[in-house]
Amino acid sequence: MREYRTILPFIREHKWRYIFGIIALLFVDSANLLVPQVLKKFADWAQFGELTLERTGQAAAAIFILGLIVAGGRYVWRVYIFGTARKLEYWLRDKLFKKYLRLDDNFFNKHRTGDLMAHVTNDVLMVRNTMGGGIIMVVDAVFMTLFTVIMMIYTVGFKTAVVALLALPFITVVVFSMSKPLQRRSRAVQDTFSELTNEVQENISGINSIKAFGIEENQAGSFEKINKDYQTKNMDMLRMSALFDPLIQLIAGIALVIFILYGIRRMLVGNFSLGDFVAVLNYLRMMVWPLMAIGMVVNSFQRGIAAMGRINEILAAEAKVKETTTPGKISFSTDDDSVRIEFRDVFFRYADNLPWILRGVSFTLEGKESLAILGRTGAGKSTILNLLLRRYDLNSGQILLNGLDIRDISYEELYSKIAFVEQESFMFSRTIAGNIAFSGDDDYDPEKVRQAAEFSQLADDIEAMPDQYRTWVGERGVTLSGGQKQRLAIARAYYQDAQILVLDDSLSAVDTNTEKDILNQLEKVEAGLIVVSQRVSTVQRSNQILVLEDGVISQRGSHAELLQDKDGFYARLYQRQLLESELREDREEA
C-alpha cells in the first residue's frame, strides 16, 4: 500500500469529507442491521399468536423509518465519498500534467506519448475507482462483517453463530491467495493499454505518411497484434477476477444450506424460534454483499496499486536539467533592453560514451545585432540552440546573458527573453489567431496578431482563407502547407516581443521571394537575431556568421569577409548554391 503515499496530502486535506461520508455509510449499515431485528419480532409475534394490528403498524413504521435513514445516508455518502474521489481524479491528473510540463527533453526522449497519455487517463481512473468505490467496499466489508457477526451472536448465541459463519475462514484464504496474481495481471493490462494508446497516437499523427507509402495494411496488422495482446491480457485478468464472486458465493451458499438444515433441526426440537431463524437468514443474506465486496476490494485495490505505481514512477522522475532555486534577474542598462549572449569555451556531448558535439565553442552576440550559424548536417548547429534554451546542460564552459550564467536564470525569465522558431514548429488544433498568440480563441490582441502575420508574410494567405484568422488549422496544422506552418511559427515568435529571436532553419520550406521578404522584415526587428541555416541566402545579411564543422567554429566573420577565403567551406558552399540557383532559373525559363 506504500504506492498510495503520493496521495496522502490530498487525503489529509479532504479527510473530513471522507469522514462524513464514512459516518453516513455507517448509519446506512446500522439501519440495515436493525431490519432483521424488526423482522424477528414480527415473526415471533406471528408464531406465538401475539400479532396485533397495532404491532403490525409498529413494525411497518420501523421498517419505513429505517428505509428513510438508508436512503438519506446513501445520498450523503455518495456525495461525499464519490465526490471526493472525483476531486482526487482532478488533483492527480493536474499534478501529472504539471509534472510533464516541468520535465526536460531527456525524459520525453525515453517515454512514448501513448504511455504518458495512459497515465493521465486510464491510470488516474483506476486510482479514482479505488478511492471512491474501493473505500465504500472496504468499510462495508469490515463493518458489515464484524457487526453482522455481533448481531448474530446477540440474537442466537455464540454456538449457532459459529455454524452460520463457517464460510469466513475459507473466504479469507481465497482472498489472500489471489491478491498478488491479480496485481501482476492488472499491471500487465495497464502496460499494454499504454502500448495500444501509443500505437493509435502515432498512426493518427503520421496518417499522411502512412497513406503516402501505402502501408495501411501493415499498420493495421501492427495495431491488431497489440490489440489482440491487450485482449488476451484482459481475458487473463478477467478469468482470475471472475473466480472471486463464484467462489465466494459457492462457499457462502454451502454455509447457508448447512445453517438451514441446522436451524430447522433446532426449530423442530423447540429451542429455536421462527424469529431467530428469519433474523439469521437475513443476516446471512446481508453478509453476501460484504463477502463479495472483499473480492471486489482486492480486485480494485490491486488495480489501483498497479496504476499508482506507474503514476509514482512519473512523479518521481527528475529533470536532468534542473532549474535553479535561487534565480537571478537579467539586468539591463537604463537606455537599452537588449540581451548580450556569450558562449565561453563550451563543450557538450549527449552522454559520456558518445563523441563530443561541441568542442570549445566561443562567440558573442551583441545586443540587437544578428548572428548566423551555418554548417553541414550534424555539425552541432541545433545543439547550440538547445543549450541556449537549456534543453540540455553543457559539460564545461559558460553561457552568459548580460553577464549572468544561464544556469542561474529561471526558465520563466529565460523564455520571456527568447522567442524560438523550430524548423517544424508544432501547430495546435485551434484557429490561426490562437496559434499565433499561443492562447485560446478570444484571449489575444487581434491587431497584434495581424501585424505578426504581416511580418511573416502570411497575411495574404490568411485573408484568402474562408474564416481568415478564425480558420481552424486542424490536428498539427494538417490544413496548412509546410511554408505556411513555418511562417505561422515566425509570426508566433514575433508576437512574443522577445529580446532575442532564434530561427532554426525556419525558412527552409518557403520560396526564395518569400524568404527575401521575411529577411527584409527581420532586419527591422528591434531584437537580437540568431539564424541557423544551410542556405547562404538566409545567413548572408547577418552581422556575424559562424561556420561550424565537427563541433568546432572553423570560420567566422561577415559574408564579405568569409568570401575572401576562396578555399573555405563558406565560399565553396556559396559558389555551389549560386550555381544551383542559376541552373534552376535556366530550367524555369526553358
Buried (B, 14 or more C-beta within 10 A) or exposed (E): EEBBEBBEEBBEEBEEBBEBBBBBBBBBBBBBBBBBBBBBBBBBBBBEEEBEEEBEEBBEEBBEEBEEBBEBBBEBBBBBBBBBBEBBBEBBBEBBEEBBEEBBBBBEEEBBBBBBBBBBEBBBBBBBBBBBBBBBBBBBBBBBBEBBBEBBBEBBEEEBBEBBBBBBEBBEEBBEEBBEBBBBBBBBBBBBBBBBBBBBBBBEBBBEEBEEEEBEEEBEEBBEEBBEBBEEBBEBBEEBBEBBBEBBBEBBBEBBEBBBEBBEEBBEEEEBBBBBBBBBBBBBEBBBBBBBBBBBBBBBBBBBBBBBBBBBEBEEBEEEBEBEEEBEEBEEEEEEBBBBBBBBEBBBBBEEEEEBBBBBBEBEBBBBBBBBBBBBEEBBBBBBBBBBBBBBBBBEBBBBBBEBEBBBBBBEBBBBBBBBBBBBBEBEEBBBBBBBBEBEEEEBEEEBBBBBBBBBBBBEBBEEBEEBBBBBBEEBBEBBEEBBBBBBBBBBBBBBEBBBBBBBBBBBBBEBEBBBBBBEBBEEBEBBBBBBBBBBBBBBBBBBBBBBBBBBBBBBBBBEEBBEBEEBBBBEBBEEBEEEEEEEEEEEEE
